[in-house]
């Protein structure tokens, strides 16, 4: 009898151990995926052809690409989406903690959205580290370049802005 009782107990015991291990493993796996996602997105760009890092200057955009970026960025629907994204992140941060202390990734994303909505045809890359923001790339006009820093400063949590962008007008071919 004793042996049969142990067999029944040992067959259910591995299931409980497996469930316990899975419960412990699940948060670890989810954290790993989130960290991988953050590592893959370490700079924010206003367009797909913006520089990969803030250490690189932007090139003169092709006229077709500049027009496509401008059409997308100047769409009222797109502007509303970008502004809603910024507001949602700010509200989430207000609930979670100090509104002036922001995660670097949130700052990069919000500034990118702000620049994309307000500077059509720009090719900018945004990097943030503890509230210090670096923006590089190119914009088509001096007027847009003059607005880069002030637009970035509108985002909560930005301590300072270093603009390394240049003016590079699209040239007809």
DODREN-612958 format. One line per 5 residues: number of its first residue (from 1); for each residue y, x, z of C-alpha. Coordinates in steps of 0.25 Angstrom, whole numbers. Last residue first. Layout:
! residues N
NUM = Y/X/Z  ...
//
This chain:
! residues 173
173 = 260/69/-244  271/62/-235  274/70/-222  272/64/-209  283/70/-199
168 = 279/80/-189  288/80/-176  282/88/-165  274/85/-152  274/94/-140
163 = 280/84/-130  278/88/-116  279/76/-107  280/75/-92  275/67/-80
158 = 269/55/-87  262/46/-77  267/33/-83  269/33/-98  284/32/-103
153 = 285/48/-103  276/48/-115  286/40/-123  297/49/-118  290/61/-123
148 = 286/56/-137  300/50/-140  307/62/-146  295/65/-155  296/51/-161
143 = 310/53/-164  307/67/-170  298/60/-180  283/60/-185  276/63/-172
138 = 267/75/-169  257/81/-159  259/84/-145  261/77/-131  259/83/-118
133 = 260/75/-105  261/80/-91  256/68/-82  244/76/-76  240/81/-90
128 = 243/73/-102  240/76/-117  245/68/-128  243/70/-143  253/65/-153
123 = 252/61/-168  263/52/-170  264/42/-181  270/31/-173  277/35/-160
118 = 278/23/-150  264/18/-149  257/31/-151  266/38/-141  263/27/-130
113 = 248/27/-133  247/42/-132  255/42/-119  246/31/-113  233/39/-118
108 = 238/53/-113  243/47/-100  230/40/-97  222/52/-101  230/60/-91
103 = 228/51/-79  240/45/-74  248/47/-61  261/40/-62  255/26/-60
98 = 248/30/-47  235/24/-46  224/15/-52  233/2/-53  244/9/-59
93 = 235/17/-68  228/4/-74  242/-1/-76  247/11/-84  234/12/-92
88 = 236/-3/-96  251/-1/-99  248/11/-108  236/3/-115  245/-9/-117
83 = 256/0/-124  246/5/-133  241/-8/-137  255/-14/-139  258/-2/-148
78 = 246/-4/-156  249/-19/-158  263/-16/-162  258/-7/-173  267/6/-173
73 = 256/15/-169  246/10/-179  256/10/-191  262/24/-186  248/30/-185
68 = 245/25/-199  258/30/-205  256/44/-199  242/44/-204  247/41/-218
63 = 258/51/-218  249/62/-213  254/67/-199  261/80/-198  253/88/-188
58 = 253/87/-173  254/99/-163  242/104/-155  243/107/-141  243/93/-137
53 = 229/92/-142  221/84/-153  234/83/-161  236/68/-167  228/64/-178
48 = 221/52/-171  235/47/-167  243/46/-154  233/56/-147  229/57/-132
43 = 222/69/-127  210/71/-118  202/61/-125  188/66/-126  188/72/-111
38 = 192/58/-106  180/51/-113  171/62/-108  176/59/-94  174/44/-96
33 = 160/47/-101  156/56/-89  162/46/-79  153/35/-85  141/44/-83
28 = 144/48/-69  147/33/-65  133/30/-71  125/41/-65  126/36/-50
23 = 122/22/-54  111/28/-63  106/36/-51  105/24/-42  98/16/-53
18 = 88/27/-55  85/28/-40  83/13/-39  73/14/-51  66/26/-45
13 = 64/18/-32  58/6/-38  45/13/-42  45/21/-29  45/8/-21
8 = 34/2/-28  25/14/-28  28/16/-13  23/2/-10  10/5/-17
3 = 8/18/-9  9/11/4  0/0/0
//
